[in-house]
Amino acid sequence: GSGRGRTGYWLFCSDRFVRIIGPPVGEGLVAGTCCGSVEQLEALAGVRPVRDELRGAYEACWGRIEAPGRLRVARQAWLPVCAGPGHLLYEASSGALAFTQTEVIHMLPNGVEQRWRVRDWGLDPF
């Protein structure tokens, strides 16, 4: 990924989670272009530039909550952060999370801090 700011979502339902991260709307080729599909964007901008940006600036994975504070990836696209399927995305014993009333602050192993605004806290996966 790049050093630019990114935005995204975590969704939790039962024992599953989805995490999607990418550049903010309006930045970059993909988030800065209005198209009906990736195929349309590739036709306009070229396959290689679109796919390079998807691989370099976006993350998308889903997985299971094995236990509170233990999230394991089942499937991932593009592979920028996780080692692949079966990779432990988060382990509570690492102490890498902090909480405020409205945010979850996640410190990644590489030292990057991610701040996640909490919209609805019906389930505490941590």
N, CA, C and O atoms as a GROMACS GRO file, in nm:
protein
  504
    1GLY      N    1   0.082  -0.119   0.000
    1GLY     CA    2   0.000   0.000   0.000
    1GLY      C    3   0.086   0.125   0.000
    1GLY      O    4   0.208   0.118   0.008
    2SER      N    5   0.021   0.235  -0.009
    2SER     CA    6   0.092   0.362  -0.011
    2SER      C    7   0.083   0.430   0.124
    2SER      O    8   0.016   0.379   0.214
    3GLY      N    9   0.149   0.545   0.139
    3GLY     CA   10   0.146   0.619   0.263
    3GLY      C   11   0.024   0.708   0.274
    3GLY      O   12   0.005   0.773   0.377
    4ARG      N   13  -0.060   0.713   0.169
    4ARG     CA   14  -0.180   0.796   0.173
    4ARG      C   15  -0.279   0.742   0.275
    4ARG      O   16  -0.274   0.626   0.315
    5GLY      N   17  -0.370   0.832   0.317
    5GLY     CA   18  -0.476   0.790   0.406
    5GLY      C   19  -0.567   0.692   0.336
    5GLY      O   20  -0.584   0.696   0.214
    6ARG      N   21  -0.627   0.604   0.413
    6ARG     CA   22  -0.720   0.508   0.357
    6ARG      C   23  -0.846   0.507   0.441
    6ARG      O   24  -0.847   0.556   0.554
    7THR      N   25  -0.951   0.452   0.386
    7THR     CA   26  -1.077   0.443   0.455
    7THR      C   27  -1.131   0.303   0.434
    7THR      O   28  -1.087   0.233   0.342
    8GLY      N   29  -1.223   0.260   0.516
    8GLY     CA   30  -1.276   0.126   0.499
    8GLY      C   31  -1.378   0.090   0.604
    8GLY      O   32  -1.426   0.174   0.680
    9TYR      N   33  -1.411  -0.038   0.606
    9TYR     CA   34  -1.514  -0.090   0.695
    9TYR      C   35  -1.474  -0.225   0.751
    9TYR      O   36  -1.412  -0.307   0.683
   10TRP      N   37  -1.512  -0.247   0.876
   10TRP     CA   38  -1.518  -0.380   0.936
   10TRP      C   39  -1.666  -0.408   0.953
   10TRP      O   40  -1.740  -0.321   0.998
   11LEU      N   41  -1.710  -0.526   0.919
   11LEU     CA   42  -1.847  -0.570   0.948
   11LEU      C   43  -1.836  -0.701   1.024
   11LEU      O   44  -1.758  -0.789   0.988
   12PHE      N   45  -1.917  -0.714   1.129
   12PHE     CA   46  -1.918  -0.835   1.209
   12PHE      C   47  -2.060  -0.890   1.214
   12PHE      O   48  -2.155  -0.815   1.236
   13CYS      N   49  -2.074  -1.020   1.193
   13CYS     CA   50  -2.204  -1.086   1.201
   13CYS      C   51  -2.181  -1.227   1.253
   13CYS      O   52  -2.112  -1.307   1.190
   14SER      N   53  -2.239  -1.254   1.367
   14SER     CA   54  -2.223  -1.384   1.431
   14SER      C   55  -2.074  -1.412   1.452
   14SER      O   56  -2.007  -1.335   1.521
   15ASP      N   57  -2.021  -1.519   1.394
   15ASP     CA   58  -1.879  -1.550   1.413
   15ASP      C   59  -1.794  -1.515   1.291
   15ASP      O   60  -1.684  -1.568   1.275
   16ARG      N   61  -1.845  -1.427   1.204
   16ARG     CA   62  -1.772  -1.389   1.082
   16ARG      C   63  -1.744  -1.239   1.078
   16ARG      O   64  -1.816  -1.159   1.139
   17PHE      N   65  -1.639  -1.203   1.004
   17PHE     CA   66  -1.608  -1.063   0.984
   17PHE      C   67  -1.567  -1.041   0.839
   17PHE      O   68  -1.522  -1.132   0.770
   18VAL      N   69  -1.582  -0.917   0.795
   18VAL     CA   70  -1.535  -0.871   0.664
   18VAL      C   71  -1.460  -0.742   0.690
   18VAL      O   72  -1.504  -0.659   0.769
   19ARG      N   73  -1.345  -0.724   0.623
   19ARG     CA   74  -1.268  -0.600   0.635
   19ARG      C   75  -1.232  -0.554   0.493
   19ARG      O   76  -1.175  -0.630   0.414
   20ILE      N   77  -1.266  -0.430   0.463
   20ILE     CA   78  -1.241  -0.372   0.331
   20ILE      C   79  -1.176  -0.236   0.352
   20ILE      O   80  -1.229  -0.153   0.427
   21ILE      N   81  -1.062  -0.213   0.287
   21ILE     CA   82  -0.988  -0.087   0.303
   21ILE      C   83  -0.940  -0.040   0.166
   21ILE      O   84  -0.898  -0.120   0.083
   22GLY      N   85  -0.946   0.091   0.144
   22GLY     CA   86  -0.894   0.148   0.020
   22GLY      C   87  -0.882   0.299   0.033
   22GLY      O   88  -0.914   0.356   0.138
   23PRO      N   89  -0.837   0.365  -0.073
   23PRO     CA   90  -0.826   0.511  -0.070
   23PRO      C   91  -0.964   0.576  -0.053
   23PRO      O   92  -1.065   0.517  -0.090
   24PRO      N   93  -0.967   0.696   0.003
   24PRO     CA   94  -1.095   0.768   0.016
   24PRO      C   95  -1.154   0.798  -0.122
   24PRO      O   96  -1.083   0.806  -0.222
   25VAL      N   97  -1.285   0.814  -0.125
   25VAL     CA   98  -1.355   0.848  -0.249
   25VAL      C   99  -1.290   0.972  -0.309
   25VAL      O  100  -1.263   1.070  -0.239
   26GLY      N  101  -1.266   0.967  -0.440
   26GLY     CA  102  -1.208   1.080  -0.510
   26GLY      C  103  -1.057   1.071  -0.525
   26GLY      O  104  -0.999   1.150  -0.600
   27GLU      N  105  -0.991   0.978  -0.456
   27GLU     CA  106  -0.846   0.963  -0.465
   27GLU      C  107  -0.810   0.839  -0.546
   27GLU      O  108  -0.870   0.733  -0.528
   28GLY      N  109  -0.714   0.854  -0.633
   28GLY     CA  110  -0.666   0.740  -0.710
   28GLY      C  111  -0.755   0.712  -0.830
   28GLY      O  112  -0.856   0.778  -0.853
   29LEU      N  113  -0.714   0.615  -0.906
   29LEU     CA  114  -0.783   0.577  -1.028
   29LEU      C  115  -0.918   0.512  -1.000
   29LEU      O  116  -1.019   0.550  -1.059
   30VAL      N  117  -0.920   0.414  -0.911
   30VAL     CA  118  -1.042   0.338  -0.884
   30VAL      C  119  -1.143   0.421  -0.806
   30VAL      O  120  -1.257   0.434  -0.848
   31ALA      N  121  -1.102   0.478  -0.693
   31ALA     CA  122  -1.195   0.556  -0.610
   31ALA      C  123  -1.224   0.694  -0.668
   31ALA      O  124  -1.315   0.762  -0.623
   32GLY      N  125  -1.146   0.734  -0.766
   32GLY     CA  126  -1.165   0.866  -0.826
   32GLY      C  127  -1.239   0.864  -0.958
   32GLY      O  128  -1.251   0.968  -1.023
   33THR      N  129  -1.289   0.748  -1.000
   33THR     CA  130  -1.359   0.736  -1.128
   33THR      C  131  -1.494   0.671  -1.106
   33THR      O  132  -1.505   0.574  -1.032
   34CYS      N  133  -1.596   0.725  -1.170
   34CYS     CA  134  -1.731   0.669  -1.160
   34CYS      C  135  -1.754   0.575  -1.278
   34CYS      O  136  -1.769   0.620  -1.392
   35CYS      N  137  -1.757   0.446  -1.252
   35CYS     CA  138  -1.783   0.344  -1.355
   35CYS      C  139  -1.878   0.240  -1.299
   35CYS      O  140  -1.890   0.223  -1.178
   36GLY      N  141  -1.947   0.172  -1.389
   36GLY     CA  142  -2.042   0.068  -1.348
   36GLY      C  143  -1.976  -0.062  -1.309
   36GLY      O  144  -2.039  -0.145  -1.243
   37SER      N  145  -1.849  -0.082  -1.348
   37SER     CA  146  -1.781  -0.208  -1.316
   37SER      C  147  -1.631  -0.189  -1.332
   37SER      O  148  -1.585  -0.091  -1.390
   38VAL      N  149  -1.556  -0.285  -1.280
   38VAL     CA  150  -1.411  -0.284  -1.297
   38VAL      C  151  -1.378  -0.300  -1.445
   38VAL      O  152  -1.283  -0.240  -1.496
   39GLU      N  153  -1.456  -0.382  -1.514
   39GLU     CA  154  -1.432  -0.402  -1.657
   39GLU      C  155  -1.444  -0.271  -1.735
   39GLU      O  156  -1.363  -0.246  -1.825
   40GLN      N  157  -1.542  -0.187  -1.702
   40GLN     CA  158  -1.555  -0.057  -1.768
   40GLN      C  159  -1.435   0.031  -1.739
   40GLN      O  160  -1.383   0.098  -1.828
   41LEU      N  161  -1.391   0.032  -1.613
   41LEU     CA  162  -1.275   0.114  -1.577
   41LEU      C  163  -1.150   0.065  -1.649
   41LEU      O  164  -1.069   0.145  -1.695
   42GLU      N  165  -1.134  -0.066  -1.658
   42GLU     CA  166  -1.019  -0.122  -1.730
   42GLU      C  167  -1.022  -0.083  -1.877
   42GLU      O  168  -0.917  -0.058  -1.937
   43ALA      N  169  -1.141  -0.078  -1.937
   43ALA     CA  170  -1.152  -0.036  -2.077
   43ALA      C  171  -1.113   0.110  -2.093
   43ALA      O  172  -1.055   0.148  -2.195
   44LEU      N  173  -1.145   0.193  -1.993
   44LEU     CA  174  -1.112   0.336  -2.000
   44LEU      C  175  -0.966   0.366  -1.966
   44LEU      O  176  -0.901   0.444  -2.035
   45ALA      N  177  -0.915   0.303  -1.861
   45ALA     CA  178  -0.783   0.339  -1.809
   45ALA      C  179  -0.675   0.236  -1.835
   45ALA      O  180  -0.556   0.264  -1.816
   46GLY      N  181  -0.713   0.118  -1.878
   46GLY     CA  182  -0.617   0.010  -1.900
   46GLY      C  183  -0.619  -0.091  -1.788
   46GLY      O  184  -0.638  -0.057  -1.671
   47VAL      N  185  -0.601  -0.216  -1.825
   47VAL     CA  186  -0.608  -0.326  -1.728
   47VAL      C  187  -0.496  -0.314  -1.624
   47VAL      O  188  -0.522  -0.322  -1.504
   48ARG      N  189  -0.373  -0.296  -1.668
   48ARG     CA  190  -0.260  -0.295  -1.576
   48ARG      C  191  -0.268  -0.185  -1.470
   48ARG      O  192  -0.249  -0.214  -1.352
   49PRO      N  193  -0.296  -0.058  -1.508
   49PRO     CA  194  -0.303   0.046  -1.404
   49PRO      C  195  -0.413   0.019  -1.300
   49PRO      O  196  -0.395   0.045  -1.181
   50VAL      N  197  -0.526  -0.031  -1.347
   50VAL     CA  198  -0.637  -0.060  -1.254
   50VAL      C  199  -0.599  -0.173  -1.160
   50VAL      O  200  -0.617  -0.161  -1.039
   51ARG      N  201  -0.548  -0.281  -1.213
   51ARG     CA  202  -0.512  -0.396  -1.129
   51ARG      C  203  -0.395  -0.366  -1.036
   51ARG      O  204  -0.392  -0.413  -0.922
   52ASP      N  205  -0.299  -0.287  -1.084
   52ASP     CA  206  -0.188  -0.246  -0.996
   52ASP      C  207  -0.239  -0.166  -0.877
   52ASP      O  208  -0.194  -0.188  -0.764
   53GLU      N  209  -0.333  -0.074  -0.901
   53GLU     CA  210  -0.387   0.004  -0.791
   53GLU      C  211  -0.469  -0.083  -0.696
   53GLU      O  212  -0.459  -0.067  -0.574
   54LEU      N  213  -0.549  -0.174  -0.749
   54LEU     CA  214  -0.627  -0.264  -0.663
   54LEU      C  215  -0.535  -0.346  -0.573
   54LEU      O  216  -0.562  -0.362  -0.454
   55ARG      N  217  -0.428  -0.398  -0.629
   55ARG     CA  218  -0.334  -0.479  -0.549
   55ARG      C  219  -0.252  -0.395  -0.450
   55ARG      O  220  -0.221  -0.442  -0.341
   56GLY      N  221  -0.219  -0.272  -0.489
   56GLY     CA  222  -0.132  -0.192  -0.405
   56GLY      C  223  -0.201  -0.105  -0.302
   56GLY      O  224  -0.139  -0.069  -0.201
   57ALA      N  225  -0.328  -0.071  -0.324
   57ALA     CA  226  -0.392   0.027  -0.235
   57ALA      C  227  -0.518  -0.025  -0.166
   57ALA      O  228  -0.578   0.045  -0.084
   58TYR      N  229  -0.560  -0.147  -0.197
   58TYR     CA  230  -0.685  -0.200  -0.141
   58TYR      C  231  -0.660  -0.330  -0.067
   58TYR      O  232  -0.570  -0.407  -0.101
   59GLU      N  233  -0.740  -0.352   0.036
   59GLU     CA  234  -0.741  -0.479   0.110
   59GLU      C  235  -0.886  -0.524   0.122
   59GLU      O  236  -0.974  -0.442   0.148
   60ALA      N  237  -0.909  -0.652   0.104
   60ALA     CA  238  -1.042  -0.708   0.125
   60ALA      C  239  -1.024  -0.850   0.176
   60ALA      O  240  -0.958  -0.932   0.111
   61CYS      N  241  -1.081  -0.879   0.291
   61CYS     CA  242  -1.072  -1.015   0.344
   61CYS      C  243  -1.196  -1.046   0.427
   61CYS      O  244  -1.265  -0.956   0.475
   62TRP      N  245  -1.222  -1.173   0.443
   62TRP     CA  246  -1.325  -1.217   0.536
   62TRP      C  247  -1.267  -1.331   0.618
   62TRP      O  248  -1.171  -1.397   0.577
   63GLY      N  249  -1.327  -1.353   0.733
   63GLY     CA  250  -1.278  -1.460   0.817
   63GLY      C  251  -1.372  -1.490   0.931
   63GLY      O  252  -1.488  -1.449   0.931
   64ARG      N  253  -1.320  -1.560   1.028
   64ARG     CA  254  -1.400  -1.604   1.144
   64ARG      C  255  -1.343  -1.549   1.274
   64ARG      O  256  -1.222  -1.530   1.291
   65ILE      N  257  -1.435  -1.524   1.365
   65ILE     CA  258  -1.398  -1.489   1.502
   65ILE      C  259  -1.388  -1.623   1.575
   65ILE      O  260  -1.490  -1.684   1.608
   66GLU      N  261  -1.266  -1.668   1.600
   66GLU     CA  262  -1.246  -1.798   1.664
   66GLU      C  263  -1.284  -1.794   1.811
   66GLU      O  264  -1.336  -1.890   1.866
   67ALA      N  265  -1.257  -1.680   1.872
   67ALA     CA  266  -1.288  -1.655   2.013
   67ALA      C  267  -1.282  -1.504   2.027
   67ALA      O  268  -1.226  -1.437   1.941
   68PRO      N  269  -1.339  -1.447   2.134
   68PRO     CA  270  -1.326  -1.302   2.151
   68PRO      C  271  -1.178  -1.261   2.144
   68PRO      O  272  -1.095  -1.314   2.218
   69GLY      N  273  -1.149  -1.168   2.055
   69GLY     CA  274  -1.013  -1.119   2.041
   69GLY      C  275  -0.924  -1.203   1.951
   69GLY      O  276  -0.802  -1.182   1.948
   70ARG      N  277  -0.980  -1.296   1.879
   70ARG     CA  278  -0.901  -1.382   1.789
   70ARG      C  279  -0.971  -1.391   1.654
   70ARG      O  280  -1.070  -1.463   1.639
   71LEU      N  281  -0.919  -1.317   1.554
   71LEU     CA  282  -0.979  -1.310   1.421
   71LEU      C  283  -0.885  -1.373   1.319
   71LEU      O  284  -0.770  -1.331   1.304
   72ARG      N  285  -0.935  -1.475   1.249
   72ARG     CA  286  -0.854  -1.547   1.151
   72ARG      C  287  -0.911  -1.530   1.011
   72ARG      O  288  -1.032  -1.545   0.991
   73VAL      N  289  -0.824  -1.498   0.914
   73VAL     CA  290  -0.863  -1.477   0.775
   73VAL      C  291  -0.895  -1.612   0.710
   73VAL      O  292  -0.818  -1.707   0.722
   74ALA      N  293  -1.009  -1.618   0.641
   74ALA     CA  294  -1.044  -1.738   0.564
   74ALA      C  295  -1.014  -1.717   0.416
   74ALA      O  296  -0.974  -1.811   0.346
   75ARG      N  297  -1.034  -1.596   0.368
   75ARG     CA  298  -1.009  -1.564   0.227
   75ARG      C  299  -0.972  -1.417   0.214
   75ARG      O  300  -1.027  -1.332   0.284
   76GLN      N  301  -0.878  -1.390   0.124
   76GLN     CA  302  -0.831  -1.252   0.107
   76GLN      C  303  -0.802  -1.223  -0.039
   76GLN      O  304  -0.753  -1.310  -0.112
   77ALA      N  305  -0.832  -1.101  -0.081
   77ALA     CA  306  -0.798  -1.055  -0.215
   77ALA      C  307  -0.670  -0.973  -0.209
   77ALA      O  308  -0.651  -0.895  -0.115
   78TRP      N  309  -0.584  -0.988  -0.304
   78TRP     CA  310  -0.466  -0.903  -0.329
   78TRP      C  311  -0.353  -0.916  -0.230
   78TRP      O  312  -0.240  -0.882  -0.265
   79LEU      N  313  -0.374  -0.961  -0.111
   79LEU     CA  314  -0.268  -0.998  -0.016
   79LEU      C  315  -0.168  -0.892   0.028
   79LEU      O  316  -0.050  -0.928   0.039
   80PRO      N  317  -0.201  -0.764   0.053
   80PRO     CA  318  -0.099  -0.669   0.097
   80PRO      C  319  -0.055  -0.683   0.242
   80PRO      O  320   0.061  -0.657   0.272
   81VAL      N  321  -0.144  -0.722   0.334
   81VAL     CA  322  -0.107  -0.723   0.475
   81VAL      C  323  -0.096  -0.864   0.530
   81VAL      O  324   0.003  -0.899   0.594
   82CYS      N  325  -0.196  -0.944   0.508
   82CYS     CA  326  -0.201  -1.078   0.566
   82CYS      C  327  -0.118  -1.176   0.485
   82CYS      O  328  -0.092  -1.154   0.367
   83ALA      N  329  -0.076  -1.282   0.549
   83ALA     CA  330   0.005  -1.383   0.482
   83ALA      C  331  -0.080  -1.476   0.396
   83ALA      O  332  -0.025  -1.557   0.322
   84GLY      N  333  -0.211  -1.467   0.405
   84GLY     CA  334  -0.298  -1.552   0.324
   84GLY      C  335  -0.402  -1.620   0.409
   84GLY      O  336  -0.415  -1.591   0.528
   85PRO      N  337  -0.478  -1.711   0.348
   85PRO     CA  338  -0.582  -1.782   0.422
   85PRO      C  339  -0.524  -1.851   0.544
   85PRO      O  340  -0.416  -1.911   0.538
   86GLY      N  341  -0.595  -1.843   0.653
   86GLY     CA  342  -0.550  -1.902   0.778
   86GLY      C  343  -0.466  -1.808   0.863
   86GLY      O  344  -0.436  -1.840   0.978
   87HIS      N  345  -0.427  -1.693   0.808
   87HIS     CA  346  -0.346  -1.596   0.880
   87HIS      C  347  -0.427  -1.536   0.995
   87HIS      O  348  -0.544  -1.504   0.978
   88LEU      N  349  -0.366  -1.523   1.110
   88LEU     CA  350  -0.430  -1.460   1.224
   88LEU      C  351  -0.422  -1.308   1.205
   88LEU      O  352  -0.314  -1.250   1.215
   89LEU      N  353  -0.536  -1.245   1.178
   89LEU     CA  354  -0.540  -1.101   1.154
   89LEU      C  355  -0.525  -1.023   1.283
   89LEU      O  356  -0.459  -0.920   1.287
   90TYR      N  357  -0.586  -1.073   1.389
   90TYR     CA  358  -0.578  -1.003   1.517
   90TYR      C  359  -0.580  -1.103   1.631
   90TYR      O  360  -0.659  -1.198   1.630
   91GLU      N  361  -0.494  -1.083   1.728
   91GLU     CA  362  -0.488  -1.163   1.850
   91GLU      C  363  -0.487  -1.067   1.968
   91GLU      O  364  -0.394  -0.986   1.981
   92ALA      N  365  -0.588  -1.074   2.054
   92ALA     CA  366  -0.603  -0.980   2.166
   92ALA      C  367  -0.480  -0.977   2.256
   92ALA      O  368  -0.447  -0.872   2.312
   93SER      N  369  -0.414  -1.088   2.272
   93SER     CA  370  -0.299  -1.092   2.362
   93SER      C  371  -0.183  -1.004   2.313
   93SER      O  372  -0.090  -0.976   2.388
   94SER      N  373  -0.190  -0.960   2.187
   94SER     CA  374  -0.084  -0.872   2.136
   94SER      C  375  -0.094  -0.732   2.194
   94SER      O  376   0.001  -0.654   2.186
   95GLY      N  377  -0.211  -0.698   2.252
   95GLY     CA  378  -0.229  -0.567   2.313
   95GLY      C  379  -0.228  -0.453   2.213
   95GLY      O  380  -0.198  -0.340   2.249
   96ALA      N  381  -0.261  -0.483   2.089
   96ALA     CA  382  -0.252  -0.383   1.983
   96ALA      C  383  -0.378  -0.300   1.966
   96ALA      O  384  -0.386  -0.220   1.873
   97LEU      N  385  -0.477  -0.316   2.053
   97LEU     CA  386  -0.602  -0.240   2.043
   97LEU      C  387  -0.620  -0.150   2.163
   97LEU      O  388  -0.586  -0.184   2.276
   98ALA      N  389  -0.676  -0.033   2.135
   98ALA     CA  390  -0.720   0.058   2.241
   98ALA      C  391  -0.861   0.103   2.203
   98ALA      O  392  -0.897   0.102   2.085
   99PHE      N  393  -0.939   0.141   2.300
   99PHE     CA  394  -1.078   0.178   2.275
   99PHE      C  395  -1.109   0.315   2.334
   99PHE      O  396  -1.059   0.351   2.440
  100THR      N  397  -1.191   0.390   2.263
  100THR     CA  398  -1.252   0.511   2.317
  100THR      C  399  -1.402   0.490   2.305
  100THR      O  400  -1.446   0.383   2.264
  101GLN      N  401  -1.481   0.590   2.341
  101GLN     CA  402  -1.627   0.578   2.331
  101GLN      C  403  -1.672   0.553   2.188
  101GLN      O  404  -1.772   0.484   2.164
  102THR      N  405  -1.600   0.609   2.091
  102THR     CA  406  -1.645   0.605   1.952
  102THR      C  407  -1.545   0.543   1.856
  102THR      O  408  -1.572   0.539   1.736
  103GLU      N  409  -1.430   0.494   1.904
  103GLU     CA  410  -1.327   0.443   1.815
  103GLU      C  411  -1.260   0.317   1.868
  103GLU      O  412  -1.253   0.294   1.989
  104VAL      N  413  -1.212   0.237   1.773
  104VAL     CA  414  -1.118   0.129   1.802
  104VAL      C  415  -0.988   0.171   1.736
  104VAL      O  416  -0.987   0.204   1.618
  105ILE      N  417  -0.879   0.171   1.811
  105ILE     CA  418  -0.748   0.209   1.759
  105ILE      C  419  -0.664   0.082   1.750
  105ILE      O  420  -0.638   0.018   1.852
  106HIS      N  421  -0.623   0.047   1.629
  106HIS     CA  422  -0.550  -0.077   1.603
  106HIS      C  423  -0.408  -0.043   1.560
  106HIS      O  424  -0.388   0.023   1.458
  107MET      N  425  -0.310  -0.088   1.636
  107MET     CA  426  -0.170  -0.068   1.600
  107MET      C  427  -0.123  -0.194   1.529
  107MET      O  428  -0.118  -0.302   1.588
  108LEU      N  429  -0.088  -0.179   1.401
  108LEU     CA  430  -0.042  -0.292   1.320
  108LEU      C  431   0.101  -0.330   1.358
  108LEU      O  432   0.175  -0.248   1.413
  109PRO      N  433   0.142  -0.454   1.329
  109PRO     CA  434   0.278  -0.497   1.362
  109PRO      C  435   0.386  -0.408   1.300
  109PRO      O  436   0.496  -0.398   1.355
  110ASN      N  437   0.356  -0.343   1.186
  110ASN     CA  438   0.456  -0.257   1.121
  110ASN      C  439   0.458  -0.115   1.179
  110ASN      O  440   0.529  -0.029   1.129
  111GLY      N  441   0.378  -0.091   1.286
  111GLY     CA  442   0.377   0.039   1.352
  111GLY      C  443   0.273   0.136   1.301
  111GLY      O  444   0.257   0.244   1.358
  112VAL      N  445   0.201   0.100   1.196
  112VAL     CA  446   0.096   0.187   1.141
  112VAL      C  447  -0.026   0.181   1.234
  112VAL      O  448  -0.068   0.074   1.277
  113GLU      N  449  -0.080   0.298   1.263
  113GLU     CA  450  -0.199   0.307   1.348
  113GLU      C  451  -0.323   0.321   1.259
  113GLU      O  452  -0.327   0.408   1.172
  114GLN      N  453  -0.423   0.236   1.283
  114GLN     CA  454  -0.551   0.247   1.214
  114GLN      C  455  -0.656   0.286   1.317
  114GLN      O  456  -0.662   0.229   1.426
  115ARG      N  457  -0.739   0.383   1.281
  115ARG     CA  458  -0.848   0.426   1.369
  115ARG      C  459  -0.979   0.390   1.303
  115ARG      O  460  -1.005   0.428   1.189
  116TRP      N  461  -1.062   0.316   1.376
  116TRP     CA  462  -1.190   0.269   1.324
  116TRP      C  463  -1.302   0.331   1.407
  116TRP      O  464  -1.311   0.307   1.528
  117ARG      N  465  -1.386   0.410   1.342
  117ARG     CA  466  -1.501   0.470   1.409
  117ARG      C  467  -1.609   0.363   1.427
  117ARG      O  468  -1.639   0.288   1.334
  118VAL      N  469  -1.666   0.354   1.545
  118VAL     CA  470  -1.770   0.256   1.575
  118VAL      C  471  -1.906   0.317   1.542
  118VAL      O  472  -1.943   0.420   1.599
  119ARG      N  473  -1.979   0.255   1.452
  119ARG     CA  474  -2.112   0.302   1.414
  119ARG      C  475  -2.220   0.233   1.498
  119ARG      O  476  -2.317   0.295   1.540
  120ASP      N  477  -2.202   0.104   1.522
  120ASP     CA  478  -2.298   0.028   1.599
  120ASP      C  479  -2.220  -0.084   1.668
  120ASP      O  480  -2.147  -0.159   1.603
  121TRP      N  481  -2.233  -0.094   1.796
  121TRP     CA  482  -2.155  -0.189   1.874
  121TRP      C  483  -2.247  -0.296   1.933
  121TRP      O  484  -2.255  -0.312   2.054
  122GLY      N  485  -2.319  -0.369   1.845
  122GLY     CA  486  -2.409  -0.475   1.890
  122GLY      C  487  -2.336  -0.601   1.928
  122GLY      O  488  -2.391  -0.684   2.000
  123LEU      N  489  -2.214  -0.618   1.882
  123LEU     CA  490  -2.132  -0.735   1.906
  123LEU      C  491  -1.990  -0.689   1.934
  123LEU      O  492  -1.936  -0.608   1.858
  124ASP      N  493  -1.929  -0.737   2.039
  124ASP     CA  494  -1.790  -0.702   2.069
  124ASP      C  495  -1.701  -0.820   2.032
  124ASP      O  496  -1.691  -0.915   2.110
  125PRO      N  497  -1.636  -0.816   1.916
  125PRO     CA  498  -1.552  -0.927   1.874
  125PRO      C  499  -1.414  -0.928   1.939
  125PRO      O  500  -1.335  -1.020   1.919
  126PHE      N  501  -1.384  -0.824   2.018
  126PHE     CA  502  -1.252  -0.810   2.076
  126PHE      C  503  -1.248  -0.846   2.221
  126PHE      O  504  -1.143  -0.840   2.284
   0.00000   0.00000   0.00000
